[in-house]
Amino acid sequence: MNIIFINHRDPFHPNAGGAENVIYEIGKRLKEVTWLSEKVKGRPDSEYIDGIKIIRKGNKFTLHFYSLIEAKRHEIVIDSVAHAVPFFSYLVNDKAIALIHHVHQDVVKFELNPLLAEAVRLAERRIRNYKYIISVSNTTKQDLIKKLGIDENKITVIYNGVDHNKFNPGIKSEIPIVFWVGRMMKYKNPFDIIEIKRRIKNKNVKFIVAGGGELSTEFREVAKEEGIQYLGKIDEKTKIELYRKSWVILSTSFIEGWGMTIVEANSCGTPAIAYSTGSLPEIIKQGINGFVVPYKDVNTMARYIDYITEDENIMKELSRKSYEESLKYDWNKTAEEYRKYIENIYYK
């Protein structure tokens, strides 16, 4: 059988992120996989990467037209609904699967004007028309049921994984480092980092922030005034080095369908402190691989940072447990679950 993933971006897109990493890690472990995405400046219209055939057509708007053409040419199509609006492949292929990273019904208010936000919400509700749906977490599954009215029998949860050959523990820095990494977008709440830093008692802690996006310029200016090291967008090697050196990984997001940075950091022996939103309470076990706090509770988040960074023995114990917790997740296991799921649909 031949499989096509449809997603706006591929690994070479300048704004590639978590959704693209999911497809890459799964796709390279399956056979006969094609990946349709929008064109990328400086890249060919077609190329292979680790056995995946990448096809590039159109832009973020016209890709929805090309997707229907390509969906008819393949036996299995997986629409990666990473930006709320589905590709509607179920209209042309009865073996179309929707891969849902998170539900955007509440998130769009942060990034879009009210009129466009409502249009996107309406489009996202069409996900209910797919016969087959993969959710990356139980939290996202419940959002699909409650917010989009989807029959739970359509939904299969398959957790994302982590590459333990790449993400593994290293040597912690002598000075405690608190690390935040992600897209500089409103719903990620990067400016909460400043409020958290102001409240911690341990003044030896160093805050390092990484990630590009629309808030980058504004954040860079404020970070300099607040004594926060802002690196902008970083490469994979630098990210892993910081995961290993850091004492804490911080998440201030309004919602995460799957906390990829949390699992990657845990794999490097770094505990997490995050808002109790989206899937993060599903991933973070309180006092084991980190702590969750109520949304926007910067005071409690600061207290947990002090708790971890003022005693190296506490950090080391949480580091050990974080790594052990991360072993639940593995891309080989995830890909095998995808294979079985797809074969079941193919042979129906």
C-alpha positions as CSV (number, residue, x, y, z in Angstrom):
1,M,0.0,0.0,0.0
2,N,1.1,3.6,-0.5
3,I,0.6,6.3,2.0
4,I,0.5,10.1,1.7
5,F,0.8,12.5,4.6
6,I,-0.6,16.0,3.8
7,N,0.7,18.8,5.9
8,H,1.4,22.5,5.2
9,R,5.0,22.3,6.0
10,D,7.9,19.8,5.6
11,P,11.1,19.6,7.6
12,F,12.8,22.2,5.4
13,H,10.1,24.9,5.9
14,P,11.4,27.9,7.9
15,N,8.5,27.5,10.3
16,A,8.6,23.7,10.7
17,G,8.0,22.5,14.2
18,G,6.4,19.7,16.3
19,A,3.8,18.5,13.7
20,E,6.5,18.2,11.1
21,N,8.7,16.2,13.4
22,V,5.9,13.8,14.1
23,I,5.4,13.1,10.4
24,Y,9.1,12.8,9.7
25,E,9.7,10.3,12.6
26,I,6.7,8.1,11.6
27,G,7.2,8.4,7.9
28,K,10.8,7.3,7.8
29,R,9.8,4.2,9.7
30,L,7.0,3.2,7.3
31,K,7.3,2.2,3.6
32,E,6.1,3.8,0.5
33,V,5.4,7.2,2.1
34,T,4.8,10.4,0.3
35,W,4.6,13.8,2.0
36,L,2.7,16.7,0.3
37,S,3.5,20.2,1.6
38,E,3.6,23.8,0.3
39,K,6.6,25.0,-1.7
40,V,9.7,26.1,0.1
41,K,12.0,28.8,-1.3
42,G,15.3,27.2,-2.4
43,R,14.0,23.6,-2.3
44,P,13.0,21.5,-5.3
45,D,9.4,20.5,-6.1
46,S,10.3,16.9,-5.3
47,E,13.0,15.2,-3.3
48,Y,13.6,12.3,-0.9
49,I,14.6,12.5,2.7
50,D,15.2,9.3,4.7
51,G,13.0,7.3,2.3
52,I,10.1,9.8,2.3
53,K,9.2,11.3,-1.0
54,I,8.4,15.0,-0.5
55,I,6.2,16.7,-3.0
56,R,5.8,20.5,-2.8
57,K,2.9,22.3,-4.5
58,G,1.3,25.7,-4.1
59,N,1.2,27.8,-0.9
60,K,-0.7,27.7,2.4
61,F,-3.9,28.5,0.6
62,T,-3.7,26.6,-2.7
63,L,-2.3,23.5,-1.0
64,H,-5.8,22.6,-0.1
65,F,-6.7,22.3,-3.8
66,Y,-3.7,20.2,-4.6
67,S,-4.3,18.0,-1.6
68,L,-7.6,16.7,-3.1
69,I,-5.8,15.8,-6.3
70,E,-3.1,13.9,-4.5
71,A,-5.4,12.2,-2.0
72,K,-7.1,10.4,-4.9
73,R,-3.8,9.0,-6.1
74,H,-2.9,7.2,-2.9
75,E,-4.5,4.2,-1.1
76,I,-4.2,5.8,2.4
77,V,-4.1,9.5,3.1
78,I,-3.3,11.1,6.5
79,D,-4.4,14.7,6.8
80,S,-2.2,16.4,9.4
81,V,-4.6,19.0,10.8
82,A,-1.8,21.1,12.4
83,H,-3.4,24.5,11.6
84,A,-7.1,23.9,12.4
85,V,-8.4,23.8,8.8
86,P,-8.6,20.2,7.6
87,F,-7.7,19.2,4.0
88,F,-11.1,17.4,3.5
89,S,-9.5,14.4,1.8
90,Y,-12.5,12.3,3.0
91,L,-14.3,13.9,0.0
92,V,-12.2,12.0,-2.5
93,N,-10.8,9.0,-0.5
94,D,-12.8,6.8,1.8
95,K,-9.6,5.8,3.6
96,A,-8.7,9.3,4.7
97,I,-7.4,9.7,8.3
98,A,-7.3,12.9,10.3
99,L,-4.2,13.3,12.5
100,I,-5.1,15.8,15.2
101,H,-2.3,17.4,17.1
102,H,-4.6,19.6,19.2
103,V,-8.0,21.3,18.9
104,H,-7.8,25.0,18.0
105,Q,-11.3,26.2,19.0
106,D,-10.0,28.2,21.9
107,V,-6.5,29.0,20.6
108,V,-7.5,31.0,17.5
109,K,-8.7,33.9,19.6
110,F,-5.0,34.6,20.5
111,E,-3.8,34.8,16.9
112,L,-6.7,35.8,14.6
113,N,-9.3,38.6,14.3
114,P,-12.8,37.6,15.5
115,L,-14.3,37.1,12.1
116,L,-11.4,34.9,10.8
117,A,-11.3,33.1,14.1
118,E,-15.0,32.1,13.7
119,A,-14.4,30.9,10.1
120,V,-11.5,28.7,11.3
121,R,-13.6,27.3,14.1
122,L,-16.3,26.3,11.6
123,A,-13.8,24.7,9.3
124,E,-12.2,22.8,12.1
125,R,-15.6,21.3,13.1
126,R,-15.6,19.5,9.7
127,I,-13.1,17.0,11.3
128,R,-16.2,15.2,12.4
129,N,-16.8,14.0,8.8
130,Y,-13.7,11.8,8.8
131,K,-14.3,8.1,9.4
132,Y,-10.9,7.7,11.0
133,I,-9.2,10.0,13.4
134,I,-5.8,9.7,15.3
135,S,-5.4,11.8,18.4
136,V,-1.9,12.3,19.9
137,S,-3.2,12.3,23.5
138,N,-6.2,11.4,25.6
139,T,-6.6,15.1,26.4
140,T,-7.0,15.9,22.7
141,K,-9.4,13.0,22.3
142,Q,-11.6,14.5,25.0
143,D,-11.4,17.9,23.2
144,L,-12.5,16.3,20.0
145,I,-15.5,14.8,21.7
146,K,-16.5,17.8,23.8
147,K,-15.6,20.7,21.6
148,L,-16.3,19.2,18.1
149,G,-19.0,16.7,18.9
150,I,-17.1,13.8,17.4
151,D,-18.1,10.2,18.1
152,E,-15.4,8.7,20.4
153,N,-15.5,5.4,18.5
154,K,-13.9,7.2,15.5
155,I,-10.9,8.3,17.6
156,T,-7.8,6.3,18.3
157,V,-5.1,7.6,20.6
158,I,-1.5,7.1,19.5
159,Y,1.1,8.8,21.6
160,N,4.0,10.6,19.9
161,G,7.5,9.2,20.7
162,V,11.0,10.4,21.3
163,D,14.4,9.3,19.9
164,H,16.4,8.1,22.9
165,N,19.5,7.8,20.8
166,K,19.4,11.5,20.2
167,F,17.8,12.8,23.4
168,N,19.6,11.4,26.5
169,P,21.1,12.8,29.7
170,G,24.3,14.8,29.9
171,I,26.1,16.9,32.5
172,K,24.1,19.6,34.3
173,S,25.4,23.2,34.4
174,E,27.0,24.3,37.7
175,I,24.7,27.4,37.7
176,P,21.0,26.4,37.6
177,I,19.5,27.0,34.1
178,V,15.8,27.3,33.5
179,F,15.1,26.7,29.8
180,W,12.1,27.7,27.7
181,V,11.8,26.8,24.0
182,G,9.0,27.2,21.5
183,R,7.4,29.4,18.9
184,M,7.1,33.0,19.9
185,M,3.4,33.2,19.6
186,K,0.7,34.7,21.9
187,Y,-0.9,31.5,23.0
188,K,2.6,30.3,24.2
189,N,2.7,33.2,26.6
190,P,6.4,33.8,26.4
191,F,6.1,37.1,28.4
192,D,5.0,35.1,31.4
193,I,8.7,34.0,31.7
194,I,9.5,37.6,32.8
195,E,6.8,37.6,35.5
196,I,8.1,34.2,36.8
197,K,11.7,35.4,36.9
198,R,10.8,38.4,38.9
199,R,9.2,36.2,41.6
200,I,12.0,33.6,42.2
201,K,14.1,34.0,45.3
202,N,17.1,32.1,44.0
203,K,18.9,34.9,42.1
204,N,21.7,32.5,40.9
205,V,19.2,31.0,38.4
206,K,19.9,31.7,34.7
207,F,16.9,31.9,32.3
208,I,17.5,30.9,28.7
209,V,14.8,31.3,26.1
210,A,14.9,30.0,22.5
211,G,12.5,30.1,19.5
212,G,11.5,32.3,16.6
213,G,8.1,33.8,15.8
214,E,6.0,37.0,15.6
215,L,6.9,38.1,19.1
216,S,10.6,37.7,18.7
217,T,11.6,41.3,18.3
218,E,9.5,42.6,21.2
219,F,10.6,39.7,23.5
220,R,14.3,40.3,22.7
221,E,14.1,43.9,23.9
222,V,12.4,43.1,27.1
223,A,14.6,40.0,27.8
224,K,17.7,42.2,27.6
225,E,16.3,44.5,30.2
226,E,15.3,41.6,32.5
227,G,18.6,39.7,32.3
228,I,17.1,36.8,30.3
229,Q,19.3,35.3,27.6
230,Y,17.3,35.1,24.4
231,L,18.8,33.1,21.6
232,G,16.1,33.3,18.9
233,K,15.7,30.3,16.8
234,I,18.3,27.6,17.5
235,D,19.4,24.4,15.7
236,E,18.7,20.9,17.0
237,K,22.2,20.4,18.4
238,T,22.0,23.5,20.5
239,K,18.6,22.6,21.7
240,I,19.7,19.2,22.9
241,E,22.8,20.7,24.7
242,L,20.5,23.1,26.5
243,Y,18.1,20.3,27.4
244,R,21.0,18.4,29.0
245,K,22.5,21.3,30.9
246,S,19.2,22.8,32.2
247,W,17.8,22.1,35.6
248,V,14.2,22.8,34.6
249,I,12.3,23.0,31.3
250,L,9.5,25.6,31.4
251,S,6.2,25.6,29.6
252,T,3.8,28.6,29.7
253,S,1.5,27.6,26.8
254,F,-2.3,28.0,26.8
255,I,-2.6,24.6,25.2
256,E,-0.4,21.8,24.0
257,G,-2.0,18.8,22.3
258,W,1.3,17.0,23.0
259,G,4.2,18.4,25.0
260,M,7.0,17.4,22.7
261,T,9.5,19.7,24.4
262,I,8.6,18.2,27.8
263,V,9.2,14.6,26.7
264,E,12.4,15.6,24.9
265,A,13.7,17.4,28.0
266,N,12.7,14.6,30.3
267,S,14.7,12.2,28.0
268,C,17.7,14.4,28.7
269,G,17.1,14.2,32.4
270,T,15.4,17.5,32.8
271,P,12.2,17.9,34.9
272,A,9.4,20.2,33.7
273,I,7.3,22.9,35.3
274,A,4.2,23.8,33.2
275,Y,0.7,25.2,33.3
276,S,-1.9,22.5,33.9
277,T,-3.3,22.9,30.4
278,G,-3.9,20.6,27.4
279,S,-2.1,17.3,27.5
280,L,0.6,18.5,30.0
281,P,-1.1,17.0,33.1
282,E,-1.3,13.8,31.1
283,I,2.5,13.8,30.5
284,I,3.8,15.4,33.7
285,K,3.4,13.3,36.8
286,Q,3.4,15.6,39.8
287,G,6.6,15.4,41.7
288,I,8.0,12.7,39.5
289,N,9.1,14.3,36.1
290,G,8.0,17.8,37.1
291,F,5.1,19.9,38.3
292,V,2.0,21.4,36.9
293,V,0.4,24.6,38.2
294,P,-2.9,26.3,37.5
295,Y,-2.9,28.4,34.3
296,K,-1.2,31.8,34.8
297,D,-0.2,31.0,38.3
298,V,3.3,32.5,38.0
299,N,3.8,32.6,41.8
300,T,3.5,28.8,42.2
301,M,5.6,28.3,39.2
302,A,8.3,30.5,40.7
303,R,8.1,28.6,44.0
304,Y,8.7,25.3,42.2
305,I,11.7,26.7,40.4
306,D,13.1,27.7,43.7
307,Y,12.4,24.3,45.1
308,I,14.3,22.5,42.4
309,T,17.2,24.9,42.0
310,E,18.0,25.6,45.6
311,D,18.9,21.9,46.3
312,E,21.0,20.0,43.8
313,N,20.0,16.7,45.3
314,I,16.3,17.4,44.6
315,M,17.2,18.3,41.0
316,K,19.2,15.1,40.6
317,E,16.4,12.9,41.9
318,L,13.8,14.6,39.6
319,S,16.3,14.3,36.8
320,R,16.6,10.5,37.3
321,K,12.8,10.1,37.5
322,S,12.2,12.3,34.5
323,Y,14.5,10.1,32.3
324,E,12.7,7.0,33.5
325,E,9.3,8.5,32.8
326,S,10.4,9.4,29.3
327,L,11.1,5.7,28.5
328,K,7.4,5.2,28.1
329,Y,7.6,7.1,24.7
330,D,9.5,5.8,21.7
331,W,9.2,6.5,18.0
332,N,9.7,2.9,17.0
333,K,6.7,1.9,19.2
334,T,4.7,4.8,17.8
335,A,5.4,3.9,14.2
336,E,4.4,0.3,14.8
337,E,1.1,1.4,16.2
338,Y,0.6,3.6,13.1
339,R,1.4,0.6,10.9
340,K,-1.1,-1.7,12.6
341,Y,-3.8,1.0,12.5
342,I,-3.3,1.8,8.8
343,E,-3.2,-1.9,7.8
344,N,-6.5,-2.4,9.6
345,I,-8.1,0.4,7.6
346,Y,-6.4,-0.7,4.3
347,Y,-7.7,-4.3,4.6
348,K,-11.3,-3.4,5.5
